[in-house]
Amino acid sequence: MKRSGLYLVAAILFLFSVWLHIPYGGGHVYSDIVTVFQNRECGGTCLTIPYVNGFVEYPIVVSEFIYAMGAIAETLPGSILTNFYYLTAAFLAVPTFLLVRETLKIAEMRGYPDRRVLAYLIVTPTFLFMVLLNWYVIGVCFAMFGLRKFLQGNCKMSGILFGLSAASNLVTAAPAIGLLLAAKDGRDRDAFLFSALACYGAINLPFFVVNPSLWLAFWQFHASWHIEGSWMLVFLPLFSPLRHYIFPALLLSLYAVTAWISLKKTKDPVTLSWLSTFAFLFSTYVFTPQMNLMLLPFFATAPIVKRYWEFLAFDVINSVFLITGYPEPLSIFGVHFDVVSYLPPIIWFEIARSIWLGKMLVFDGLSPFMNWRRWIRLRN
């Protein structure tokens, strides 16, 4: 398929996704884009400026984007919520197609055909349901752009782009952890780290100076969030304090193994980036469905799974959770059920997805680099 045809398929699916998430219309698929703005931005204090005189749970770039879309929507005739949604969808088309472009470029650099990007990024349930579920595509776009710049040897620009990614959606900058290990020498590592921190700091500093309490409120809000979408739900209650200890302990352990791999086995930036991203999402106690969008570019540019059906099954389970958790689309087929009654099975979808991610990290990612037989002999 020519790239023009690939972009056409992406455009058709994106437009269908726009229809699916139309507030109070379309396919009735839930979207944070609508709900967050309606409940939190327009709950009596509509269009407060994030981090200045109003709280929003997202980092600064996304928060200011939400504010800008709302401010423009307010000036247009008709419902502010509908205007906000269509404006947001139109502007999110830009990072969506930039993400496709950057993934194509990275795949080309690694010798993969365009059809792999079509199969693992575009024609997927996550692309259809999750791109307009939230604003994650902004941060993921910056991250992939930064990865491509790193592969081209421009560590300074790569760091700036990852700083933008962190300022958009903090977790989308997780690949940067792997790139610190992939740097050729200390000079490249310092350039990458300094530019990333400088960019992130330059974006955050003015808002911290204006209203430090609101800036700190963002961190306090997320620190108090319950366990969501994680394998920890198997044995921990939602607000168990252990979640704050398991997360860093497991992440540091997995990162230590990844660091050993970077010293002994490979310095490939894509490999170390996807290992670090998977390790972060497996370790954290919050692994929401939209975070799958962070994984798709790596499936398209790295041989993470040996069989396509495994990737597709993993991605389908991610979307099944969304549809069963918000079951309005099923009413089209005459299926009606009370979500509360079926909450345990829905939670098990989340748990299965998180455990599956861990399987891919350990058995498909880390294990091939480990000589387990030799390690066992040394231990004995």
C-alpha positions in Angstrom: 0.0 0.0 0.0 1.2 3.5 -0.9 1.6 5.9 2.0 -1.2 8.1 0.6 -3.5 5.0 1.0 -2.3 4.4 4.5 -3.0 8.0 5.5 -6.4 7.7 3.9 -7.2 4.6 6.0 -6.1 6.5 9.1 -8.3 9.4 8.2 -11.4 7.3 7.7 -10.9 5.5 11.0 -10.2 8.8 12.7 -13.4 10.3 11.4 -15.3 7.2 12.4 -13.8 7.6 15.9 -15.0 11.2 16.0 -18.5 9.9 15.3 -18.2 7.2 17.9 -17.4 9.7 20.7 -19.8 12.5 19.9 -21.4 13.6 23.2 -25.0 12.4 23.4 -24.9 11.1 19.9 -22.8 9.0 17.5 -21.8 5.6 18.7 -22.2 6.5 22.4 -18.7 5.5 23.3 -17.4 7.2 26.4 -14.7 9.9 26.2 -12.9 11.8 28.9 -12.6 14.6 26.3 -16.3 15.3 26.9 -16.8 14.2 30.5 -13.8 16.0 32.0 -14.7 19.3 30.4 -18.3 19.0 31.3 -18.0 17.9 34.9 -14.8 19.6 36.0 -14.3 22.6 33.7 -18.0 23.6 33.5 -19.2 22.6 37.0 -20.0 26.2 37.9 -16.5 27.5 37.3 -16.3 27.2 33.6 -13.1 28.1 31.8 -10.9 28.9 34.8 -7.3 29.1 33.7 -5.5 25.8 34.7 -2.7 26.2 37.2 -3.6 29.9 37.6 -7.1 30.0 39.1 -8.5 26.5 38.4 -7.5 22.9 39.0 -7.2 20.4 36.2 -5.8 16.9 36.7 -3.6 17.0 33.5 -0.1 18.4 33.0 0.3 21.9 31.7 0.3 21.5 28.0 -2.9 19.4 27.9 -4.6 21.5 30.5 -3.9 24.7 28.6 -5.1 23.0 25.4 -8.4 22.1 27.2 -8.7 25.7 28.2 -8.0 27.1 24.7 -10.5 24.8 23.1 -13.1 25.8 25.7 -12.4 29.5 25.2 -12.8 29.2 21.4 -15.9 27.0 21.8 -17.5 29.7 24.0 -17.4 32.3 21.3 -19.1 30.1 18.7 -22.9 29.7 18.4 -24.5 26.5 19.7 -23.7 24.2 22.6 -20.3 24.9 24.2 -19.8 21.2 24.9 -20.5 20.2 21.3 -18.3 23.0 20.0 -15.6 22.0 22.4 -15.7 18.4 21.3 -15.5 19.1 17.5 -12.7 21.7 18.0 -10.7 19.2 20.2 -11.2 16.4 17.7 -10.1 18.7 14.8 -6.9 19.8 16.6 -6.1 16.3 17.9 -6.0 15.2 14.3 -2.7 17.0 14.0 -0.7 14.9 16.7 -2.6 11.8 15.5 -1.2 12.0 12.0 2.2 13.2 13.2 2.3 10.1 15.3 1.6 8.0 12.2 4.3 9.9 10.3 6.9 9.5 13.0 6.1 5.8 13.5 6.5 5.3 9.7 9.8 7.0 9.7 11.1 5.0 12.7 9.9 1.8 11.0 11.6 2.7 7.8 14.9 3.4 9.7 14.6 -0.1 11.1 13.8 -1.8 7.8 10.1 -2.5 8.5 7.5 -2.1 5.7 4.7 0.4 6.0 2.1 -2.3 6.2 3.4 -3.1 9.7 2.5 0.4 10.9 -0.9 -0.1 9.3 -1.5 -3.4 11.2 0.0 -2.5 14.5 -0.9 1.2 14.9 -3.7 2.2 12.6 -6.1 -0.7 12.0 -6.4 -1.5 15.7 -9.1 -1.2 18.4 -6.9 1.2 20.4 -6.6 3.6 17.4 -10.3 3.5 16.9 -11.5 3.8 20.5 -8.7 5.4 22.5 -7.3 8.3 20.3 -10.3 10.4 21.2 -10.9 8.9 24.6 -8.3 11.2 26.1 -5.5 13.6 25.2 -2.7 11.0 25.4 -2.0 11.2 21.7 -0.3 14.6 22.2 2.3 13.2 24.6 2.8 10.0 22.6 3.3 12.1 19.4 6.1 14.1 21.1 7.6 10.9 22.5 7.9 9.2 19.1 9.2 12.4 17.5 11.8 12.5 20.2 12.7 8.9 19.7 13.2 9.5 16.0 15.5 12.5 16.7 17.5 10.4 19.1 17.9 7.7 16.4 19.2 10.4 14.1 21.8 11.5 16.7 20.2 14.7 17.8 20.1 14.1 21.6 19.4 17.7 22.5 16.3 18.1 20.3 15.2 14.6 21.5 15.4 15.8 25.1 13.3 18.9 24.3 10.6 16.8 22.7 10.5 14.4 25.7 10.2 17.4 27.9 7.2 18.5 25.9 5.8 14.9 26.2 6.2 15.0 30.0 4.5 18.4 30.1 1.6 17.0 28.1 1.0 13.6 29.8 3.7 12.7 32.3 3.7 8.9 31.7 4.1 9.3 27.9 7.7 10.3 28.5 8.5 6.8 29.9 10.6 5.9 26.8 13.1 8.5 27.9 14.2 6.2 30.8 15.4 3.8 28.2 17.1 6.4 26.1 19.3 7.4 29.0 20.7 3.9 28.8 21.0 4.0 25.0 23.2 7.1 24.9 26.5 6.5 23.2 28.5 8.3 25.9 28.1 10.7 28.8 28.1 13.7 26.6 25.0 12.6 24.7 23.4 11.4 27.9 24.0 14.8 29.6 22.7 16.7 26.5 19.5 14.6 26.4 18.8 14.8 30.1 19.6 18.5 30.5 17.5 19.6 27.5 14.5 17.4 28.7 14.6 18.8 32.2 15.2 22.4 31.0 12.2 22.1 28.6 10.0 20.6 31.3 11.1 23.2 33.8 10.6 26.1 31.5 7.0 25.1 30.8 6.2 24.5 34.5 8.1 27.3 36.3 5.8 30.2 35.3 2.8 28.4 36.6 4.5 27.3 39.8 5.5 30.9 40.5 2.0 32.2 39.8 0.2 29.7 42.0 2.4 27.0 43.6 -0.6 25.5 45.5 -2.4 24.6 42.3 0.9 23.2 40.8 1.3 21.0 43.9 -2.3 20.0 43.8 -1.7 18.1 40.5 0.9 15.9 42.2 -1.3 15.4 45.3 -4.3 14.4 43.2 -2.4 11.7 41.4 -0.6 10.5 44.5 -4.0 9.9 46.1 -5.4 8.0 43.0 -6.6 4.4 43.6 -5.3 1.3 41.9 -6.7 1.1 38.4 -6.1 -1.4 35.7 -3.2 -3.0 37.5 -2.4 -6.7 38.4 -2.2 -5.3 42.0 -6.0 -5.5 42.1 -5.6 -9.3 42.6 -4.5 -8.9 46.2 -4.8 -5.3 47.2 -7.8 -3.1 47.9 -8.1 0.1 45.8 -6.5 2.5 48.2 -3.9 0.2 49.8 -0.8 2.2 50.8 1.3 -0.6 49.5 0.7 0.6 46.0 3.1 3.5 46.7 5.9 1.1 47.7 5.4 -1.7 45.1 5.5 0.7 42.2 9.0 2.2 42.8 10.5 -1.0 44.1 9.3 -3.1 41.0 10.2 -0.3 38.6 13.7 0.1 40.0 14.2 -3.7 39.9 13.1 -4.0 36.2 15.1 -0.9 35.3 18.2 -2.5 36.9 17.8 -5.5 34.6 17.3 -3.2 31.6 20.4 -1.3 32.6 22.4 -4.6 32.7 21.1 -5.5 29.3 22.2 -2.1 28.0 25.7 -2.7 29.3 26.1 -6.3 28.2 23.7 -7.0 25.3 22.4 -4.1 23.3 22.4 -0.3 23.0 19.5 -0.2 20.6 17.4 2.8 21.5 14.1 1.3 20.4 14.6 -1.9 22.3 15.6 -0.1 25.5 12.7 2.4 25.1 10.1 -0.2 24.7 11.5 -2.3 27.6 11.5 0.8 29.8 7.9 1.8 28.8 6.5 -1.7 29.4 8.4 -1.9 32.7 6.9 1.4 33.8 3.3 0.5 32.8 3.6 -3.0 34.4 5.0 -1.5 37.6 2.6 1.3 38.1 -0.7 0.9 39.9 -2.5 3.0 37.3 -2.6 1.4 33.8 -5.7 2.8 32.0 -7.0 1.7 28.6 -5.8 4.9 26.8 -2.2 4.1 27.9 -2.2 1.3 25.3 -1.7 4.1 22.8 1.9 4.4 24.2 2.5 0.8 23.2 1.3 0.7 19.6 4.3 2.5 18.0 6.7 0.0 19.7 4.7 -3.0 18.4 5.0 -1.4 15.0 8.8 -0.8 15.2 10.0 -3.7 17.3 9.5 -7.5 17.2 7.8 -7.6 20.6 5.5 -10.5 19.9 6.2 -13.4 17.5 2.6 -13.7 16.3 0.3 -11.0 15.2 -2.7 -12.7 16.8 -1.2 -12.2 20.2 -0.9 -8.5 19.7 -4.4 -8.2 18.3 -5.9 -10.3 21.2 -4.1 -8.1 23.7 -5.4 -4.9 22.0 -9.0 -6.3 21.7 -9.1 -7.1 25.5 -8.1 -3.5 26.1 -11.1 -2.2 24.1 -13.5 -4.8 25.5 -12.9 -3.3 28.9 -13.9 0.1 27.6 -17.0 -1.1 25.8 -18.2 -3.3 28.7 -17.5 -0.6 31.2 -19.5 1.9 29.2 -22.0 -0.5 27.4 -24.2 2.0 25.5 -22.9 0.8 22.0 -24.1 -2.8 22.8 -27.7 -1.6 23.0 -27.6 -1.3 19.2 -27.4 -5.1 19.1 -30.1 -5.5 21.8 -27.7 -6.2 24.6 -28.5 -4.5 27.9 -26.9 -5.1 31.3 -26.2 -3.3 34.5 -22.5 -2.4 34.6 -22.4 -2.6 38.4 -23.6 -6.2 38.4 -20.8 -7.2 36.0 -18.1 -5.1 37.6 -15.9 -8.0 38.8 -15.6 -9.5 35.3 -14.7 -6.1 33.9 -12.0 -5.7 36.6 -10.6 -9.1 35.6 -10.3 -7.8 32.0 -8.1 -5.1 33.4 -6.1 -7.5 35.5 -5.6 -9.9 32.5 -4.4 -7.1 30.4 -1.9 -6.0 33.0 -0.5 -9.5 33.5 -0.3 -10.0 29.8 1.8 -6.9 29.5 4.1 -8.3 32.1 4.4 -11.5 30.2 5.5 -9.7 27.1 8.0 -7.6 29.1 9.6 -10.6 30.9 9.3 -13.5 28.4 9.4 -11.7 25.1 11.6 -8.7 26.1 14.0 -9.4 29.0 14.4 -13.2 28.9 15.9 -13.5 25.4 18.8 -11.4 26.7 19.3 -13.5 29.8 21.4 -16.7 29.8 19.3 -18.4 32.5 21.2 -21.8 32.3 24.5 -20.1 32.9 23.1 -18.0 35.7 21.7 -21.1 37.4 25.0 -23.0 37.1 26.8 -20.0 38.7 24.3 -20.0 41.6 24.8 -23.7 42.2 
